[in-house]
Amino acid sequence: MAKLYFRYGAMNSGKSTALLQAAYNYEERGQHVLLAKPAIDTKGASQIESRLGMTREVDFLIGAEDDARALFQGERARMRAQDAASLLPHAQIDVACLLIDEAQFLTAAQIDDLFRIAVLDGIPVMAYGIRNDFLTHAFPGSARLLAIAHTLEELKTICRCGRKAVFNGRIVGGRFVFDGDQVAIDGAGDELVTTYESLCGNCYLEESGGRLG
């Protein structure tokens, strides 16, 4: 049975790099993959961007009101028709895996769609994202993935102090902030640029004055 995988980590833990590597591994073996991400993630527009400089265009974007399974099925049909028309010998006329970047921005209902793709359509789904926002609250998409994904895998990174990083501090205009909307895309064109830093529990509490959430 195909599975829904959730590979999560703090900022700078290599999630997008791992996704692009997984896509490469499939394609190196002559298999096809589909890549998608939430439309709300405007960083890179319709591309997945790794902090190592690698980029790749997604096959489709998932809007806030979209049925993720219906979008996938449409792209799957398009890919299969394209392969069939090519008449290449030994063509792999199907999708081997669906890869989702920034999965925390999906809705709980869309995560359920991903589960159905794995279980009912028989296609493995690898979702990559972060668990918590800058106030340590779980994103709705991540909370649902933690509840129903078949396999959970943590991608680790380190804090500036050398400890394991588990939180994501939001920096606006060069200072840490602990108020604001849950979603603020880093590098977005605000007057004061928003960035993020992955922090361990000790450094997060130091910056927040002991505040959690």
N, C-alpha and C positions, 0 to 999 in steps of 0.2 A: 504494500500500500504506500502511495506517495504521502509525504509528510509536509507540514507547515513548520518551518524553522524560524526562530527569532534569534538573530545574532546582534547583541546590544553592547554598548560601551559608552563611556563618557566621550566628550569632544576630543578629537585628535587621537582616537584609538584605532584608526585605520579602517573604519567601516566601509567607506566608499572604495578604498583601495582593495579591500577583501572582496567586495562585490565584483569589481572589474576583473580581478584575478579569477574569480569563479567563472565569470562569463568566458574569459579567455580559455580556461581549462576545458569547458564544454566544447567550445568551437574548435579548439585544437584537435579534438577527437571527431570532428565532422558532425557535431550535434548543434541544434539550433536553440537559442534562448530568446526570451523576450525581457526587456528591461522597462521598468516604469517607476514613476515617483509621483508624489502628490503635487498638484498644480500650485498649491500655496507656497511651495518651496521655490521662490523666484531666483534664488542664487543659481547662476548657471543657466537660467531660462529653461530650455528643454534638454539640458545636458546634465549628466552626472559628473561632478567635479571632485577629483581626489586632491587632497592637500599636497600630494607629491607631484601634482601637475598633470596627471592623466585625466582625460575627458572622454566622454562618449555620449552620443545622442540617445535619448530614450525612445522606445517604440511607441509609448503612449503616456499621457499625463492623466492623473486621476483627480477630477474636480471634487469639491466638497459634497456635492449631491449625486455623484455618479455611482452607478452599480459597477463595482470593480470586476465582478465576474463577467458581466455582459461585455465590458470593454475588452477583457482578456479573450473571451470567446471570439469576438470580432477580429482581433489581431491574429489569433490562432488560425482562424479560417483564411485570412488573407495570406499568411505565411504558407499554409498548406497548399493553397491554390497556386501561389508563386512557385513553389517547389515542383508541383505537378506539371506546370507549364514549361519548366526548364528542361524536362525530359533527361535530366542527368542520371547516369547509372548509379544505383545504390543511394539515391537521394533520401535523406532522412525527412520524410514528409510529416513532421510533427514537431511540437515544442518539447524540448527535453527538460526545461526548467523556466520558471518565472522568477525574476530577481527584482526586488522592490527596495529602493533607497529611501531614506528618511521616513520610514514606516510609522514613526510616532505621530506624524501629522494626519494619518488616516483616521477615519471615524471607527468606532467600535463595530458598526454595521459593515464597513468595508473590510475590516479584519475577518469578520465572519464570512464574507465573500471569498477571501483568500483561503480560509479553511475549506470551503466547499470546492474550490478549484483543486486543492490537494486531494480531498477525499472522494468527491463525486466525479471530477474530471480526470483524476489520476495523474496530475502534473505536480511535481515538487515545487514548493514555493519557499524561497529564501528571502526573508524580510530583515532588513538592516536598519537600526535606529538607536536612539537613546531612550533610556527609561524615564528620566525625570527632567522637569524644567529647572529654571534657575532658582526657583523657590523650593526645590526638592519635591514638588508634587508630580505625580505620574501623569504623563500625557494619556488621553483616552485610548489612542491606538496602542500604545505600549502596554497599558494596563490590560487590555483585552488580549494582546499577544501573550503576555505572561500567564494569563488564565487558560488559554486554549491551545497554544502552540505545542506540537508534539515534542519538539526539541528546543532547548534553550542553551545558548552558548555566549559566554561573556568574552568580549574582546577587551583586553586590558591596556591601560596606559598609566603613566605616572604623573603625579603632581610635581610642581616646581620644587618641593622639598624632598622628593624622592620616594614618598609613599605612594601607594596605589590610589589613583584618582577615581572617585565615585560620583562627584557632583559637577555641575556646570555653572560657573559663576558668570553673570552677565556684566559686561563692562560698557559703559556709555560715556563718551567723552573722556576716556582714560580712567574712570572711576567705577568701582563695583557698585551696582544698584540692586535693591531688593524689593522693588515695587514696579508694577507695570503689567502689560498684557502677557499672557503665557507665550504667545508666538511673536518673536521679533527676529527676522532673518538677519544673520550676521552679514555685515557689509552693505546692507540696504541703504538707499540714498537718503537717509535722514540728515538733518543739520548736524547732529552729533552721531558719529558712526558707532554702531553697535558691534561688539565683538564678544567672544566667549573664551573662558579659560577653564580647563578641567582642574578640579581641586580635590584633595583628600578631605576627610571629615574635619581634621584639625584646622587646616587652612581655611576651609569654608566658614567654620565657626569664628575664626579669628577675623575674617573680613566682614562677617555679618554681625559681629558683636554678640555672638551666641545665639542668633536667631536661626530657627529652622522653620521654613514655610511662612 
